[in-house]
């Protein structure tokens, strides 16, 4: 969450406040996603740390590397897309499925909303990962989520 914090009795507006309940990892991911969405992959761990109000090196207590943060963001995006596809399949296979045109519009709208929600992960996977990226990131970035991999909605009878 973004809020107001005081440092040396001066308000610090717009910093990501760290929750006391151990959700620092989530806040790091939120800060990283915000930075990646606006500045791309050139964001450093120090940038992420500053956004969180901690030293960049302390992020290693939560993530192995900057790439590990990217991988987590992309995994979450793809998992949400897969859930959208599963939901669309359930709706299409129901007793009274909506008309196919409504199903397509609904799925497309949900995919677009998911892309907006996960814009950092989307931007980080539009292009091939940089040379030197781990095999895990290369495979993950190359994976096409179920929601967009094939037309899985049933076609109307011909």
C-alpha distance (Angstrom), angle and dihedral (degrees) to the residues before:
residue distance angle dihedral
X1 . . .
X2 3.73 . .
X3 3.75 116.3 .
X4 3.77 147.7 130.8
X5 3.77 121.2 -66.2
X6 3.78 128.6 174.1
X7 3.78 122.3 -130.6
X8 3.81 116.3 -179.3
X9 3.82 87.8 -8.4
X10 3.83 91.3 -59.4
X11 3.80 120.3 116.3
X12 3.79 114.6 -114.3
X13 3.81 106.1 -158.8
X14 3.78 123.1 -164.6
X15 3.78 99.1 21.0
X16 3.76 119.6 133.3
X17 3.76 106.1 -108.6
X18 3.76 117.5 -139.7
X19 3.75 115.1 -126.0
X20 3.77 117.9 -132.6
X21 3.80 93.4 -137.6
X22 3.79 96.8 78.7
X23 3.79 96.5 -95.2
X24 3.80 92.2 126.8
X25 3.81 90.8 117.0
X26 3.81 90.0 57.6
X27 3.78 91.3 48.1
X28 3.80 90.9 49.7
X29 3.80 88.9 52.7
X30 3.80 90.7 48.3
X31 3.80 92.1 49.7
X32 3.81 91.9 45.8
X33 3.80 92.2 48.7
X34 3.79 90.8 51.6
X35 3.80 91.9 50.3
X36 3.81 95.4 43.0
X37 3.81 90.2 49.3
X38 3.80 92.1 54.2
X39 3.83 102.6 31.7
X40 3.79 106.5 22.9
X41 3.77 127.2 -139.8
X42 3.80 95.3 -31.4
X43 3.83 88.8 82.8
X44 3.80 111.5 118.3
X45 3.79 131.2 -146.9
X46 3.81 86.9 -110.7
X47 3.83 89.2 56.9
X48 3.79 90.2 50.9
X49 3.80 91.0 46.0
X50 3.81 91.8 51.4
X51 3.80 90.5 50.4
X52 3.81 88.1 52.5
X53 3.80 94.0 43.5
X54 3.81 94.2 -115.2
X55 3.79 136.3 100.3
X56 3.80 114.0 -86.1
X57 3.78 91.6 -123.1
X58 3.79 91.8 60.0
X59 3.81 89.0 65.0
X60 3.81 87.1 75.4
X61 3.82 86.9 75.3
X62 3.80 87.0 67.7
X63 3.82 105.4 27.1
X64 3.78 132.9 28.8
X65 3.82 92.9 -136.9
X66 3.78 145.6 -24.2
X67 3.79 87.1 -87.3
X68 3.81 89.7 57.1
X69 3.81 88.3 57.6
X70 3.81 90.5 49.9
X71 3.81 90.9 48.9
X72 3.81 91.5 51.4
X73 3.82 91.8 49.8
X74 3.82 92.1 48.8
X75 3.82 92.7 46.0
X76 3.80 90.7 53.5
X77 3.80 91.9 48.6
X78 3.79 93.0 49.6
X79 3.82 92.5 44.9
X80 3.81 89.7 53.8
X81 3.81 90.4 49.3
X82 3.80 90.3 50.3
X83 3.81 90.2 51.3
X84 3.81 89.0 52.0
X85 3.79 90.3 53.5
X86 3.80 92.1 48.2
X87 3.79 90.2 50.6
X88 3.82 91.2 49.3
X89 3.80 90.4 50.8
X90 3.80 91.3 50.0
X91 3.80 91.7 49.3
X92 3.81 92.1 46.9
X93 3.79 91.7 50.0
X94 3.79 95.5 47.7
X95 3.78 125.0 114.4
X96 3.79 93.0 -99.8
X97 3.80 106.8 22.6
X98 3.79 117.5 -169.8
X99 3.79 117.6 -106.0
X100 3.81 112.0 -74.1
X101 3.81 92.0 -113.4
X102 3.82 89.8 56.0
X103 3.80 90.5 48.2
X104 3.80 91.8 52.5
X105 3.80 93.3 47.4
X106 3.80 91.2 46.2
X107 3.80 93.9 50.1
X108 3.80 92.4 44.7
X109 3.80 91.0 50.3
X110 3.80 91.5 49.4
X111 3.81 92.4 48.2
X112 3.81 90.4 50.5
X113 3.82 91.7 49.0
X114 3.80 89.9 48.8
X115 3.80 90.6 50.7
X116 3.80 90.6 52.1
X117 3.80 91.5 48.1
X118 3.81 91.2 49.2
X119 3.82 98.0 33.0
X120 3.81 92.6 139.6
X121 3.81 92.5 56.6
X122 3.78 90.5 44.5
X123 3.80 92.2 51.6
X124 3.80 92.0 45.4
X125 3.81 91.3 55.1
X126 3.81 101.1 40.8
X127 3.80 90.1 90.5
X128 3.76 129.6 36.8
X129 3.80 113.4 -84.6
X130 3.80 116.3 -94.6
X131 3.78 118.3 -88.4
X132 3.75 108.8 -86.3
X133 3.81 93.2 37.8
X134 3.78 115.1 140.9
X135 3.78 120.4 -97.3
X136 3.81 88.0 -115.3
X137 3.80 92.5 58.6
X138 3.81 92.8 44.1
X139 3.83 91.5 52.1
X140 3.79 93.1 43.8
X141 3.81 93.6 48.5
X142 3.81 89.9 48.3
X143 3.79 94.2 49.9
X144 3.79 115.6 105.2
X145 3.81 110.6 -145.2
X146 3.79 117.8 -125.4
X147 3.82 92.1 -112.5
X148 3.80 91.1 66.5
X149 3.81 104.2 20.9
X150 3.78 100.3 86.2
X151 3.77 139.8 -3.8
X152 3.78 98.2 -93.1
X153 3.77 98.9 167.5
X154 3.80 112.7 103.8
X155 3.75 115.3 -105.4
X156 3.78 118.8 -125.9
X157 3.81 115.2 -104.9
X158 3.78 114.5 -87.5
